[in-house]
Amino acid sequence: MRERGNKFEQIAKSYLQNQGLVAICDNFSCKVGEIDLIMSDGKTLVFIEVKQRASNAYGGALAAVSKAKQGRVIKSAMFYCQQHKINFQQQATRFDVVAITGSKEPLEIAWIKHAFPQ
């Protein structure tokens, strides 16, 4: 399962790099949760959740990013900033979701900027 997740995270990372974002960290883990990708978009630090689903049945990939998951990503982002001596309150940050639908080419990729508030 983790191997499959890594595959789609790398697809999302390449997609975002093609859009001009710069990779900082993959799979940041801490005691409160995990962040799939951390990238920069200009001066903005972007925390990205990647979700993949085979189809849009049951709400698709976007529906899989629950309020609880959002809370864990936010707490993990705060922990990342603390660990890297980044002032979370002063640093421009954003939480994005990359939703991938399909399991083989062609994949449908939806990039939702500001997917949830901090």
CNS distance restraints for C-alpha pairs under 8 A (distance, minus, plus):
assign (resid   1 and name CA) (resid   5 and name CA) 6.24 0.50 0.50
assign (resid   2 and name CA) (resid   6 and name CA) 6.12 0.50 0.50
assign (resid   3 and name CA) (resid   7 and name CA) 6.37 0.50 0.50
assign (resid   4 and name CA) (resid   8 and name CA) 6.60 0.50 0.50
assign (resid   5 and name CA) (resid   9 and name CA) 6.11 0.50 0.50
assign (resid   5 and name CA) (resid  52 and name CA) 7.93 0.50 0.50
assign (resid   6 and name CA) (resid  10 and name CA) 6.10 0.50 0.50
assign (resid   7 and name CA) (resid  11 and name CA) 6.39 0.50 0.50
assign (resid   8 and name CA) (resid  12 and name CA) 6.14 0.50 0.50
assign (resid   8 and name CA) (resid  50 and name CA) 7.53 0.50 0.50
assign (resid   8 and name CA) (resid  52 and name CA) 6.99 0.50 0.50
assign (resid   8 and name CA) (resid 100 and name CA) 7.67 0.50 0.50
assign (resid   9 and name CA) (resid  13 and name CA) 6.03 0.50 0.50
assign (resid   9 and name CA) (resid  36 and name CA) 6.91 0.50 0.50
assign (resid   9 and name CA) (resid  37 and name CA) 7.57 0.50 0.50
assign (resid   9 and name CA) (resid  50 and name CA) 6.10 0.50 0.50
assign (resid  10 and name CA) (resid  14 and name CA) 6.13 0.50 0.50
assign (resid  11 and name CA) (resid  15 and name CA) 6.17 0.50 0.50
assign (resid  12 and name CA) (resid  16 and name CA) 6.15 0.50 0.50
assign (resid  12 and name CA) (resid  50 and name CA) 7.06 0.50 0.50
assign (resid  12 and name CA) (resid  98 and name CA) 6.59 0.50 0.50
assign (resid  12 and name CA) (resid 109 and name CA) 7.97 0.50 0.50
assign (resid  13 and name CA) (resid  17 and name CA) 6.09 0.50 0.50
assign (resid  13 and name CA) (resid  23 and name CA) 7.44 0.50 0.50
assign (resid  13 and name CA) (resid  37 and name CA) 7.35 0.50 0.50
assign (resid  14 and name CA) (resid  18 and name CA) 6.17 0.50 0.50
assign (resid  15 and name CA) (resid  19 and name CA) 6.54 0.50 0.50
assign (resid  16 and name CA) (resid  20 and name CA) 6.54 0.50 0.50
assign (resid  16 and name CA) (resid  21 and name CA) 5.61 0.50 0.50
assign (resid  17 and name CA) (resid  21 and name CA) 4.76 0.50 0.50
assign (resid  17 and name CA) (resid  22 and name CA) 5.97 0.50 0.50
assign (resid  17 and name CA) (resid  23 and name CA) 7.24 0.50 0.50
assign (resid  20 and name CA) (resid  41 and name CA) 7.11 0.50 0.50
assign (resid  21 and name CA) (resid  39 and name CA) 6.23 0.50 0.50
assign (resid  21 and name CA) (resid  40 and name CA) 5.59 0.50 0.50
assign (resid  21 and name CA) (resid  41 and name CA) 4.92 0.50 0.50
assign (resid  21 and name CA) (resid  42 and name CA) 7.53 0.50 0.50
assign (resid  22 and name CA) (resid  39 and name CA) 5.30 0.50 0.50
assign (resid  22 and name CA) (resid  40 and name CA) 5.16 0.50 0.50
assign (resid  22 and name CA) (resid  41 and name CA) 6.68 0.50 0.50
assign (resid  23 and name CA) (resid  37 and name CA) 7.61 0.50 0.50
assign (resid  23 and name CA) (resid  38 and name CA) 6.45 0.50 0.50
assign (resid  23 and name CA) (resid  39 and name CA) 4.44 0.50 0.50
assign (resid  23 and name CA) (resid  40 and name CA) 6.63 0.50 0.50
assign (resid  24 and name CA) (resid  37 and name CA) 7.75 0.50 0.50
assign (resid  24 and name CA) (resid  38 and name CA) 5.46 0.50 0.50
assign (resid  24 and name CA) (resid  39 and name CA) 4.96 0.50 0.50
assign (resid  24 and name CA) (resid  40 and name CA) 7.01 0.50 0.50
assign (resid  25 and name CA) (resid  37 and name CA) 5.94 0.50 0.50
assign (resid  25 and name CA) (resid  38 and name CA) 5.03 0.50 0.50
assign (resid  25 and name CA) (resid  39 and name CA) 6.86 0.50 0.50
assign (resid  26 and name CA) (resid  35 and name CA) 7.63 0.50 0.50
assign (resid  26 and name CA) (resid  36 and name CA) 5.83 0.50 0.50
assign (resid  26 and name CA) (resid  37 and name CA) 4.71 0.50 0.50
assign (resid  26 and name CA) (resid  38 and name CA) 6.39 0.50 0.50
assign (resid  27 and name CA) (resid  34 and name CA) 6.53 0.50 0.50
assign (resid  27 and name CA) (resid  35 and name CA) 5.56 0.50 0.50
assign (resid  27 and name CA) (resid  36 and name CA) 4.50 0.50 0.50
assign (resid  27 and name CA) (resid  37 and name CA) 5.96 0.50 0.50
assign (resid  28 and name CA) (resid  34 and name CA) 5.53 0.50 0.50
assign (resid  28 and name CA) (resid  35 and name CA) 5.14 0.50 0.50
assign (resid  28 and name CA) (resid  36 and name CA) 6.56 0.50 0.50
assign (resid  28 and name CA) (resid  37 and name CA) 7.36 0.50 0.50
assign (resid  28 and name CA) (resid  38 and name CA) 7.89 0.50 0.50
assign (resid  28 and name CA) (resid  80 and name CA) 7.88 0.50 0.50
assign (resid  29 and name CA) (resid  33 and name CA) 5.97 0.50 0.50
assign (resid  29 and name CA) (resid  34 and name CA) 4.34 0.50 0.50
assign (resid  29 and name CA) (resid  35 and name CA) 6.54 0.50 0.50
assign (resid  29 and name CA) (resid  76 and name CA) 7.56 0.50 0.50
assign (resid  30 and name CA) (resid  34 and name CA) 6.29 0.50 0.50
assign (resid  30 and name CA) (resid  76 and name CA) 6.60 0.50 0.50
assign (resid  30 and name CA) (resid  79 and name CA) 7.57 0.50 0.50
assign (resid  32 and name CA) (resid  72 and name CA) 6.17 0.50 0.50
assign (resid  32 and name CA) (resid  75 and name CA) 6.62 0.50 0.50
assign (resid  32 and name CA) (resid  76 and name CA) 5.93 0.50 0.50
assign (resid  33 and name CA) (resid  72 and name CA) 5.38 0.50 0.50
assign (resid  33 and name CA) (resid  73 and name CA) 6.41 0.50 0.50
assign (resid  33 and name CA) (resid  75 and name CA) 7.52 0.50 0.50
assign (resid  33 and name CA) (resid  76 and name CA) 5.57 0.50 0.50
assign (resid  34 and name CA) (resid  72 and name CA) 7.44 0.50 0.50
assign (resid  34 and name CA) (resid  73 and name CA) 6.42 0.50 0.50
assign (resid  34 and name CA) (resid  76 and name CA) 6.23 0.50 0.50
assign (resid  35 and name CA) (resid  47 and name CA) 6.74 0.50 0.50
assign (resid  35 and name CA) (resid  48 and name CA) 6.61 0.50 0.50
assign (resid  35 and name CA) (resid  49 and name CA) 6.34 0.50 0.50
assign (resid  35 and name CA) (resid  73 and name CA) 6.04 0.50 0.50
assign (resid  35 and name CA) (resid  76 and name CA) 6.85 0.50 0.50
assign (resid  35 and name CA) (resid  77 and name CA) 7.42 0.50 0.50
assign (resid  36 and name CA) (resid  47 and name CA) 7.82 0.50 0.50
assign (resid  36 and name CA) (resid  48 and name CA) 6.03 0.50 0.50
assign (resid  36 and name CA) (resid  49 and name CA) 5.44 0.50 0.50
assign (resid  36 and name CA) (resid  50 and name CA) 6.30 0.50 0.50
assign (resid  37 and name CA) (resid  47 and name CA) 6.14 0.50 0.50
assign (resid  37 and name CA) (resid  48 and name CA) 5.04 0.50 0.50
assign (resid  37 and name CA) (resid  49 and name CA) 6.79 0.50 0.50
assign (resid  37 and name CA) (resid  50 and name CA) 7.83 0.50 0.50
assign (resid  38 and name CA) (resid  45 and name CA) 7.22 0.50 0.50
assign (resid  38 and name CA) (resid  46 and name CA) 5.70 0.50 0.50
assign (resid  38 and name CA) (resid  47 and name CA) 4.78 0.50 0.50
assign (resid  38 and name CA) (resid  48 and name CA) 6.09 0.50 0.50
assign (resid  39 and name CA) (resid  45 and name CA) 6.11 0.50 0.50
assign (resid  39 and name CA) (resid  46 and name CA) 5.13 0.50 0.50
assign (resid  39 and name CA) (resid  47 and name CA) 6.65 0.50 0.50
assign (resid  39 and name CA) (resid  48 and name CA) 7.73 0.50 0.50
assign (resid  40 and name CA) (resid  44 and name CA) 5.56 0.50 0.50
assign (resid  40 and name CA) (resid  45 and name CA) 4.70 0.50 0.50
assign (resid  40 and name CA) (resid  46 and name CA) 5.54 0.50 0.50
assign (resid  41 and name CA) (resid  45 and name CA) 6.52 0.50 0.50
assign (resid  41 and name CA) (resid  46 and name CA) 6.76 0.50 0.50
assign (resid  43 and name CA) (resid  92 and name CA) 6.90 0.50 0.50
assign (resid  44 and name CA) (resid  91 and name CA) 7.28 0.50 0.50
assign (resid  44 and name CA) (resid  92 and name CA) 4.82 0.50 0.50
assign (resid  44 and name CA) (resid  93 and name CA) 5.27 0.50 0.50
assign (resid  44 and name CA) (resid  94 and name CA) 6.95 0.50 0.50
assign (resid  45 and name CA) (resid  91 and name CA) 7.38 0.50 0.50
assign (resid  45 and name CA) (resid  92 and name CA) 6.20 0.50 0.50
assign (resid  45 and name CA) (resid  93 and name CA) 4.68 0.50 0.50
assign (resid  45 and name CA) (resid  94 and name CA) 6.38 0.50 0.50
assign (resid  46 and name CA) (resid  93 and name CA) 5.69 0.50 0.50
assign (resid  46 and name CA) (resid  94 and name CA) 4.83 0.50 0.50
assign (resid  46 and name CA) (resid  95 and name CA) 5.86 0.50 0.50
assign (resid  46 and name CA) (resid  96 and name CA) 6.89 0.50 0.50
assign (resid  47 and name CA) (resid  73 and name CA) 7.92 0.50 0.50
assign (resid  47 and name CA) (resid  77 and name CA) 6.97 0.50 0.50
assign (resid  47 and name CA) (resid  93 and name CA) 7.60 0.50 0.50
assign (resid  47 and name CA) (resid  94 and name CA) 6.25 0.50 0.50
assign (resid  47 and name CA) (resid  95 and name CA) 4.96 0.50 0.50
assign (resid  47 and name CA) (resid  96 and name CA) 6.26 0.50 0.50
assign (resid  48 and name CA) (resid  95 and name CA) 5.91 0.50 0.50
assign (resid  48 and name CA) (resid  96 and name CA) 4.85 0.50 0.50
assign (resid  48 and name CA) (resid  97 and name CA) 5.50 0.50 0.50
assign (resid  48 and name CA) (resid  98 and name CA) 7.08 0.50 0.50
assign (resid  49 and name CA) (resid  73 and name CA) 7.86 0.50 0.50
assign (resid  49 and name CA) (resid  95 and name CA) 7.84 0.50 0.50
assign (resid  49 and name CA) (resid  96 and name CA) 6.45 0.50 0.50
assign (resid  49 and name CA) (resid  97 and name CA) 4.83 0.50 0.50
assign (resid  49 and name CA) (resid  98 and name CA) 6.34 0.50 0.50
assign (resid  50 and name CA) (resid  97 and name CA) 5.83 0.50 0.50
assign (resid  50 and name CA) (resid  98 and name CA) 4.85 0.50 0.50
assign (resid  50 and name CA) (resid  99 and name CA) 6.05 0.50 0.50
assign (resid  50 and name CA) (resid 100 and name CA) 7.62 0.50 0.50
assign (resid  51 and name CA) (resid  61 and name CA) 5.28 0.50 0.50
assign (resid  51 and name CA) (resid  62 and name CA) 7.06 0.50 0.50
assign (resid  51 and name CA) (resid  64 and name CA) 7.21 0.50 0.50
assign (resid  51 and name CA) (resid  65 and name CA) 7.71 0.50 0.50
assign (resid  51 and name CA) (resid  97 and name CA) 7.44 0.50 0.50
assign (resid  51 and name CA) (resid  98 and name CA) 6.32 0.50 0.50
assign (resid  51 and name CA) (resid  99 and name CA) 4.96 0.50 0.50
assign (resid  51 and name CA) (resid 100 and name CA) 6.11 0.50 0.50
assign (resid  52 and name CA) (resid  61 and name CA) 5.35 0.50 0.50
assign (resid  52 and name CA) (resid  99 and name CA) 5.85 0.50 0.50
assign (resid  52 and name CA) (resid 100 and name CA) 4.53 0.50 0.50
assign (resid  52 and name CA) (resid 101 and name CA) 5.75 0.50 0.50
assign (resid  52 and name CA) (resid 102 and name CA) 7.43 0.50 0.50
assign (resid  53 and name CA) (resid  60 and name CA) 5.91 0.50 0.50
assign (resid  53 and name CA) (resid  61 and name CA) 5.16 0.50 0.50
assign (resid  53 and name CA) (resid 100 and name CA) 6.45 0.50 0.50
assign (resid  53 and name CA) (resid 101 and name CA) 5.15 0.50 0.50
assign (resid  53 and name CA) (resid 102 and name CA) 6.22 0.50 0.50
assign (resid  53 and name CA) (resid 103 and name CA) 7.41 0.50 0.50
assign (resid  54 and name CA) (resid  60 and name CA) 7.92 0.50 0.50
assign (resid  54 and name CA) (resid 101 and name CA) 5.55 0.50 0.50
assign (resid  54 and name CA) (resid 102 and name CA) 4.30 0.50 0.50
assign (resid  54 and name CA) (resid 103 and name CA) 5.34 0.50 0.50
assign (resid  55 and name CA) (resid  60 and name CA) 5.99 0.50 0.50
assign (resid  55 and name CA) (resid 101 and name CA) 5.64 0.50 0.50
assign (resid  55 and name CA) (resid 102 and name CA) 5.81 0.50 0.50
assign (resid  56 and name CA) (resid  60 and name CA) 3.79 0.50 0.50
assign (resid  56 and name CA) (resid  61 and name CA) 7.06 0.50 0.50
assign (resid  56 and name CA) (resid 101 and name CA) 6.95 0.50 0.50
assign (resid  58 and name CA) (resid  63 and name CA) 7.74 0.50 0.50
assign (resid  59 and name CA) (resid  63 and name CA) 5.06 0.50 0.50
assign (resid  59 and name CA) (resid  64 and name CA) 7.70 0.50 0.50
assign (resid  60 and name CA) (resid  64 and name CA) 7.06 0.50 0.50
assign (resid  60 and name CA) (resid 101 and name CA) 7.24 0.50 0.50
assign (resid  61 and name CA) (resid  65 and name CA) 7.50 0.50 0.50
assign (resid  61 and name CA) (resid  99 and name CA) 5.33 0.50 0.50
assign (resid  61 and name CA) (resid 100 and name CA) 6.57 0.50 0.50
assign (resid  61 and name CA) (resid 101 and name CA) 6.75 0.50 0.50
assign (resid  62 and name CA) (resid  97 and name CA) 7.74 0.50 0.50
assign (resid  62 and name CA) (resid  99 and name CA) 5.94 0.50 0.50
assign (resid  65 and name CA) (resid  69 and name CA) 5.86 0.50 0.50
assign (resid  65 and name CA) (resid  70 and name CA) 6.61 0.50 0.50
assign (resid  66 and name CA) (resid  70 and name CA) 6.19 0.50 0.50
assign (resid  67 and name CA) (resid  71 and name CA) 6.20 0.50 0.50
assign (resid  68 and name CA) (resid  72 and name CA) 6.39 0.50 0.50
assign (resid  69 and name CA) (resid  73 and name CA) 6.23 0.50 0.50
assign (resid  70 and name CA) (resid  74 and name CA) 6.19 0.50 0.50
assign (resid  70 and name CA) (resid 116 and name CA) 7.18 0.50 0.50
assign (resid  71 and name CA) (resid  75 and name CA) 6.18 0.50 0.50
assign (resid  72 and name CA) (resid  76 and name CA) 5.99 0.50 0.50
assign (resid  73 and name CA) (resid  77 and name CA) 6.06 0.50 0.50
assign (resid  74 and name CA) (resid  78 and name CA) 6.28 0.50 0.50
assign (resid  74 and name CA) (resid 118 and name CA) 6.45 0.50 0.50
assign (resid  75 and name CA) (resid  79 and name CA) 6.22 0.50 0.50
assign (resid  76 and name CA) (resid  80 and name CA) 6.09 0.50 0.50
assign (resid  77 and name CA) (resid  81 and name CA) 6.20 0.50 0.50
assign (resid  78 and name CA) (resid  82 and name CA) 6.16 0.50 0.50
assign (resid  78 and name CA) (resid  88 and name CA) 6.35 0.50 0.50
assign (resid  79 and name CA) (resid  83 and name CA) 6.07 0.50 0.50
assign (resid  80 and name CA) (resid  84 and name CA) 6.18 0.50 0.50
assign (resid  81 and name CA) (resid  85 and name CA) 5.88 0.50 0.50
assign (resid  81 and name CA) (resid  86 and name CA) 4.66 0.50 0.50
assign (resid  81 and name CA) (resid  87 and name CA) 6.58 0.50 0.50
assign (resid  81 and name CA) (resid  88 and name CA) 5.98 0.50 0.50
assign (resid  82 and name CA) (resid  86 and name CA) 6.00 0.50 0.50
assign (resid  82 and name CA) (resid  87 and name CA) 7.21 0.50 0.50
assign (resid  82 and name CA) (resid  88 and name CA) 7.61 0.50 0.50
assign (resid  86 and name CA) (resid  91 and name CA) 7.02 0.50 0.50
assign (resid  87 and name CA) (resid  91 and name CA) 5.87 0.50 0.50
assign (resid  88 and name CA) (resid  92 and name CA) 7.87 0.50 0.50
assign (resid  88 and name CA) (resid  93 and name CA) 7.73 0.50 0.50
assign (resid  94 and name CA) (resid 113 and name CA) 7.43 0.50 0.50
assign (resid  94 and name CA) (resid 114 and name CA) 5.72 0.50 0.50
assign (resid  94 and name CA) (resid 118 and name CA) 7.94 0.50 0.50
assign (resid  95 and name CA) (resid 113 and name CA) 6.81 0.50 0.50
assign (resid  95 and name CA) (resid 114 and name CA) 5.22 0.50 0.50
assign (resid  95 and name CA) (resid 115 and name CA) 5.88 0.50 0.50
assign (resid  95 and name CA) (resid 116 and name CA) 6.11 0.50 0.50
assign (resid  95 and name CA) (resid 117 and name CA) 7.30 0.50 0.50
assign (resid  95 and name CA) (resid 118 and name CA) 7.60 0.50 0.50
assign (resid  96 and name CA) (resid 111 and name CA) 7.21 0.50 0.50
assign (resid  96 and name CA) (resid 112 and name CA) 5.55 0.50 0.50
assign (resid  96 and name CA) (resid 113 and name CA) 4.60 0.50 0.50
assign (resid  96 and name CA) (resid 114 and name CA) 5.27 0.50 0.50
assign (resid  96 and name CA) (resid 115 and name CA) 4.96 0.50 0.50
assign (resid  96 and name CA) (resid 116 and name CA) 7.31 0.50 0.50
assign (resid  97 and name CA) (resid 111 and name CA) 6.01 0.50 0.50
assign (resid  97 and name CA) (resid 112 and name CA) 5.23 0.50 0.50
assign (resid  97 and name CA) (resid 113 and name CA) 6.78 0.50 0.50
assign (resid  97 and name CA) (resid 115 and name CA) 5.94 0.50 0.50
assign (resid  98 and name CA) (resid 109 and name CA) 6.83 0.50 0.50
assign (resid  98 and name CA) (resid 110 and name CA) 5.69 0.50 0.50
assign (resid  98 and name CA) (resid 111 and name CA) 4.57 0.50 0.50
assign (resid  98 and name CA) (resid 112 and name CA) 6.27 0.50 0.50
assign (resid  99 and name CA) (resid 109 and name CA) 5.82 0.50 0.50
assign (resid  99 and name CA) (resid 110 and name CA) 5.11 0.50 0.50
assign (resid  99 and name CA) (resid 111 and name CA) 6.48 0.50 0.50
assign (resid  99 and name CA) (resid 112 and name CA) 7.91 0.50 0.50
assign (resid 100 and name CA) (resid 107 and name CA) 6.64 0.50 0.50
assign (resid 100 and name CA) (resid 108 and name CA) 5.64 0.50 0.50
assign (resid 100 and name CA) (resid 109 and name CA) 4.65 0.50 0.50
assign (resid 100 and name CA) (resid 110 and name CA) 6.44 0.50 0.50
assign (resid 101 and name CA) (resid 107 and name CA) 5.94 0.50 0.50
assign (resid 101 and name CA) (resid 108 and name CA) 5.04 0.50 0.50
assign (resid 101 and name CA) (resid 109 and name CA) 6.54 0.50 0.50
assign (resid 102 and name CA) (resid 106 and name CA) 7.51 0.50 0.50
assign (resid 102 and name CA) (resid 107 and name CA) 5.20 0.50 0.50
assign (resid 102 and name CA) (resid 108 and name CA) 6.54 0.50 0.50
assign (resid 103 and name CA) (resid 107 and name CA) 6.92 0.50 0.50
